[in-house]
């Protein structure tokens, strides 16, 4: 008897999306040597070789090219390597992670993964700010250049060179998510055409892009599992790592756990962005703690301390407040962290379209995020922005 193909089932599977491999952190970082298999929302029949789809495409130049700039923009017109093709099942999890073609597929998957997350927070598709000139984003997965940048119609990824070891940024989710964060901000808030002298658009862009990377990283199930298992559910340990050892393997966490205030920063955009990033991370941690207390997974005293005032000797006590509960109820800790992550992500997304890129100041951005949040999330955000001297309490 010949078994008939179940076309209805095949059609349903196609609507589930498309499988890819993504490294949540670069594969040279201990604990992240293996990629995660992820499902992206875009259906298989909307992705072509390259990969490519109606909103973006990847090119891999056959020879070295100069990075794009003011005098040179997409599309790339030179000779290209053969584009990667999906497997027989039309998924893209068929390539070896050590192959050149995997760089193209990984870069595409990272961009699409970030877009899936932030379009969900925004509640609508992101329309590129350059769409009147270029309908699609061009992703150049490898340029022989120690940098990565996103610009008008493109994302270019170079590589670092440390003692002769080259590490492509196409395998660095943090770098890709950060650059796409800039593109999301410009697409949603607009392009600054005549910024005022006191405009903070560029520091805010750096802060927002780092937070996009942080929150997107927390959408990997394996990343949350590693964070919670390594800390036994107590994220304050990352403050310990950052302040006393600086050994946190996750780039996003290491950067976000800073204790800078605005009075301690310079006018350099990355430095000026640090208090804003720190306020967002503090908020995620505090909301996470509130969820744990509400779900009877942590001592109520956890909410009585300012996490920025803790000393090294305090951490043993804080470990004890969560370690026992984490052993018994690890899934509750995961739910608490994802709830905190999403509350902050939705507030950030909700604020974007009310920002004026020409006159934007950090205090205005903070107030917009607070207004978009509402409720307990707004209260925590306000307290943390005030401590960082970004705004005064209302």
N, C-alpha and C positions, 0 to 999 in steps of 0.2 A: 504494500500500500504506500502510495506517495503522499508525504505530508505536505499540505499546502502552506504557503507563506501567510502569516498573519499580518496583512497590510495595515489593519487598524492599529495593531500594537506597534508596528514600525513607525507609523505616523505619530502616535502618541509619544514614542521615545524621541522622535525628532524635535518635538516641541519642548522637551525637557531642557534643551540647550546643547552645548558642545563641551567636550572634555579637553582639558589642557593640563600640563604640569607647570607649577609655579614654585620657585624657591621663596619662602616668606622672608628669609634673610640670605645674603650671599652664601654660596655653598662652602666657602672656606671658613665660615664661622662654626665653631664646635656646636653640635646639636642640630645644625641645619644642613647637614651634608646631603640629605635626600629631599627632593621636591615633594610638594603636596599635589595630589590630583584634585582639580577643581572643576566644577561645572559653571560655565559662563552662560548667561541668559540667552545669548543670540543663537537662533536655530542653526543647525548644520547647513541647511540649504541656503543660508544667507552669507556664508563664509566661503570665499574662494581661496585658491592657492596664494601663498605669499607670507602669511595670511592677509586677506583683504575682505572688506565688507563695505556697505554703502557709506560709512562714515570715516573709514581710515584704511590705510594700506601700508605694507612694509616693503622697503627696497633694501637690497644688499649690494652695494657697488662692487664691481669686480676688481677695481683698482682703487688706491687711496683717493679720496676727494677732499677738497677744502670744506671746512664747516660753512654752513649757511650763515649769512649776515645781511647787512643792509643792501649790499650790491648783488646778492645772489639768493634766490628763493626757489622753492619747489616749482615744478616737479623736477626730479633728477633725470637728466637726459642721457647719462653715460651708460656704458656697458654694465650689466647686472649679472649677478649669480642666478642660477636657476632657482625659482621660488620653491619653498617647501610645500609639499602636498599633504593632504590629510591621508589617514590610513583607509583601508577598505570600508570601514564603518563610518567614514567621513568625520571622525574625531581627529584631534591633533595631539593626542598623547601617544603617538607612535614613534617619536624621534628619541634618539639617545641624547641625554643631557650634555654629553661632551662633544657633540657634533656642531659644526658651524651653523647648520640650518636651525638648530635649536635656539640660537640667539634670536633669530627673527621671530620664531613662534613664541618664545618666552616674553620678548618685548611687547608683542601684540597682546598676549594674554594678560600681562600686568596692566596695560592701559585699559583694556576692556573690563578687567576686574574692578579697577578703581571707578570707572564710569558706572558700572552696575550699582556700586554702593552709593555713590553720591547722587545719581539720578533717583534712586529710591528715597533718599533723604529730601531731595528737592521736590519730588512728586511730578517731574516732567523731564523729557529728554533734554540733554545739554546740546545746545546749538552753537557750533564753533564761532568765535568772535571774528574769524577770518572767512566766514562762509560765503560772503559776497565775491571773494576772489578765488578761494579754493574750497570746493565742496567737501573735500576729505582731508584729514590729517595724514601727512606723510611721515612715517617712522623710519628713520635710518638706523638700523640696529647696530652698525659698527662703523665708527670713524676712528682713524688712527690719531687720537687726540685725547689728552687727559682732561676731559670735561664732558658734561652733558648739559644740553639746554633745549628749551622749548621756545618757539617763536611763532612768527606769522605763517601758519600752515605746516609746521614741522615739529618733530621731536627727534633730536640727534643724540646718539649715545656713543661716547668714546670708551676709553679704558684707562685704568690706573696702571702705573708701572712701578712696582716696588721691588728694588733689587733684582731687576730683570724678569720678574713675574708679572705678566699682564693679566689684569682682571677686568673683563668687560662689564661696563655699566648695564648692559642689556640683561645681565643676571642679577642686578641689584634692584630689588623691588622698592626699597626706600628711595633711591634716586629717581626712578621712573614715577613713583607716586607723587613725589615732591614736584617734579616738573609738570606733571599733569594737573597738580593743584594750582599752579600759576595759570594754566590754560582755563581751568574751571572758573577761577575768579574773574578773569578777563571776559569770559563768555557770559557770566551771570551779572556781574556788576558793571561791566563796560571798561573801555580803555581810557586812561587819563589823557586828555588832550591838552589841558592847560592847568597842571597841578599848581595849587597855591604854595607859597614858600614854606608854610608850616604843615603841608600835607604829609600824612604818614602812610600813603598808599603802598609804597615799596616795603617799608618794614612790616606792614600788615600782610602784604602778599607773601613775604617770607614766613611769617608766623602761620598764616592760613595754610600754606603749602606743607609746612612741617606737621601741622595738625592733621591735614588730609592723609599724610603718610602714616602717622601714628594710629588714627582711627581705622584706616584701611587695613593696616597690619593686624589690628585686633579683630578683623573679620576672618582670619585664618583659624580654623578650629585647633590646629596643631600649635599655633602660637599661644592661644589662650591656655591650652593644656600645659605647655611648657612653663609659661609664666606662673600659673597657679601651683603646679607641682613643685617648681623650684622654690617658691616662697611659702609653700604650705598655705596658700590662700591669703597671705598678708603682703599686699603690694607695697607697704611701707619699707619692706626690705630693699626695694629698688632705690629708695632715697638713701638707705644705708650704703648700698653699692656705689651710688654716684658720689656721695659726699666723702666716704672714707676709703673706698677701694677703686672706684671708677672701673669696674670690671664687668658691667652689664653688657652682655653680648648683643642686645637689641639696640641698634643705633637710635631708633625713635625714642625708646625709653630713656636712654642715657642723656639725650639732648633735652628731653622734656622735664627731667627732674632737676632743674636748676632752681636757684633761690634768689635770682636777680630781681631788683626793683628798678623802676624807671630812673630814679636818682643816681643809680650806679652804672648807667649805660652811656655810651657815646652816641653820636649821630650816625654811626655806621649801621646800615640797614639790618644786617644779621644780628648785631649786638643789641640793637634797639628792639628787635623782635623777641628776644629771649624772655622777658617778663610775661608777655602775652602767651607764649607757648607754655610757660610754667603755670600760669593761672588756669589754663585749660586742663592741663594734666592734674593739677591739684583738685579741680572740680570732678574729674572722672574718678579719682581715688576717693574723694569724700562721698560722692553719690554711691559708689560701690560699698563703702563702709556703712552708709545708712541702710542700704538694702540688706546687708548682712545682719545688722542689728534688728531690723524689722522682721527678718526671717528666722530670728533666734539662732543665728550662727556666729554671733560675736558679742562680747561683753559690751554693755551700754557705755562703759567708760571709754570705749574707743572713740566716741563722739565728743568727749570732754577735752581732748587735747588738740592743740594746733600742730599739725604734722610737721610744720616748718621749724618748730621749736624743740623737737626731740633731740636728745643726745644719744650717743652710742649705747650708754647703759640702759636706756629705755627700751631698746628693741627686744630684749629677752622677754620682758613683760608683755609686749605687744604680740610676740610670737605665740605666747600661751593663750591669748584671747581668741585666736582663730584656729590654731593647729588641731585641736581635738575635734572641732566641728568639721573641719575640712576632711579629716580622715573618714568621717561618717557620711557627710553630705556634699561631696565634691560638685555634683551637678547644680546645687543651689548656688555655689560660688560662681560657677560659670554663668548662670542666669543673672546673678547680681552684676557681674562685670559687663555682660552684653547690654543690660538695661542702662547702666551708667554710660556706656559707650554711645548708645543710640540716642539717649536724651541730649547729650552734648552735640553729637553729629547733626541731629535735626535742628537744634538751635542755631548752629553755625550756618547750615544751609538756608534756614529761614530768614537769616539776616542779610544775605548777599544782595538781594534785589532792591533793598532800601538804601544801600550805600552809594554815595556820590564819589567816584574815583578821583575827581579833581580836588575836592575839599576834605577828603577823609582824614580824620584823626583817630588815634587809637582809642580815645575815650568814646568817640561816636560809635566806633565798631563794637566796643564793649557794651554800650547801651543798646545797640541794635540786637546783639546776641541775647542779652538779658530779656528784652521785650519779646523776642521770638520764642524764648524758653517758657517763661511763666512758671508759677508754682514754686515748689521746693528747689527745682533746678536753677531758677532765676535767683533765688536767695543765695545759693551757694556760689554761683558765678559772680554775683555782685560783691560778696565778701572777698573772694579771691582776687578779683580785679582791683578792689580797693587796697588790699594788702600789697599788691604789686605796684601801687601808686599810678595805675593806669587811669583811675577815676576816683571820685569821692563818693562815699555812700550817699544814696538818695534819701 
